[in-house]
Amino acid sequence: MIRFIICAILMLLGVFTMFSALVGNYRFGYVLNRMQVGATADTLGAFFIISGLIVASGFNAITVKLIIMVFFLWFANPVSSHFLARTEIITNEKITQECEVVRHDSI
């Protein structure tokens, strides 16, 4: 029963985090702000949901796979968000109207 309660709390935290990102994406108007909210909440929400699944499954082979999935998401989500943000900065000609951008010659 205690394991079920911990699992439910973790999964509800994950759903709440994802839902707050959904609201934040509609609230912010600029694409880089939306990307930051989405990437942060997506990583944290996935961590909570997968942690809930780890608690629910106990310690077995599925738990190891879920832990590997958490580490993959922790590395893949920020990298993909950074890539999309850099693409927006490079391709948007009116970027300086929205934010201060420091351009480097090596990029």
N, C-alpha and C positions, 0 to 999 in steps of 0.2 A: 504494500500500500504506500509506503514511503517513497519507493522508487517510482511509482506511478505519479505521485504528487510532484516530485522533482522533475520528472519528464514533462508533465503538463505545464509547470511553471516555465521551464526553459522554452518549450514550444510556443507558449503564449507570448513570452518576451520576444521571440523571433518574429511572430506574426505581427505584434505591435510595432516592432522596429520597421518591418517591411511596409506596414500601413502608413507609418509616419513618413517614410520616404515617398510613398505615393502622394500624400498630401503636400509634402515639400516640393515635389516635382511640379505640381500644379500651382503652387504659391510663387515660386521663383520664376522670373521671366527670361533670364539669360541662360544660354546653353551651358556655359561653364559652371554656373551655380547649380543648375540641375544635375550636371554630371557629378559634381562633388557630393551632393546629397545622396544621389543614387548609389554611387560607388561605396561610400562609407556605410550607409545603412544596409546595402546589399551584403557586404562582407560581414557586418555584425549580425544581421538577421540570419544569414546562412549559418554562422557559427552557433547561434543559439538553437536553431532548429536541428542541426546535425548533432549538437551536444545532447539535446533531448532524445534523439534517436539512439545515441550511444548509451545513455542511461537506460532506455527502454529495452535495448537488446542484450544488455549485460556484457560480460567479457567473452568474446569469441572472435572468429575470423571476420565477421561483419563489422565488429568494432574497429579492428585494425584498418579495414577498408574505409570506414567513415572518418577515422583520424587522418588517413592519407588524403581524403577528399577535403578536409578542413585545411590542411597545409597547402594543397593545390589552390584552393580558392583564395587563401590569404596571399598567395603570390600572384595568381593570375588576375584577380579583380583590380588591384591597384595598377598593375602594368598595363592592362587593357584600357583602363580609364585614363592613364597618363598618355597613352598612344592616341586616344581619341581627342584629348584636350590639346595635345601638340598639333594634331591635324587641323583642329579648329583654329588654332592660333596662326598656323602657317597659311591656311587657305582663305581665311576671312580678311577681307581688305579693310573693313571698318572696325577692326578689333580695338583700335586705340580709342574709339569713342566710348567703349564700354569699360575697359580696364587698362591699366598700365602694363605694357609688355616690354620686356627687355629682350632684344634680339641679339643673338650671338652669331658671329660669322661662320662658326663651325657647323651650324645646324642647317 
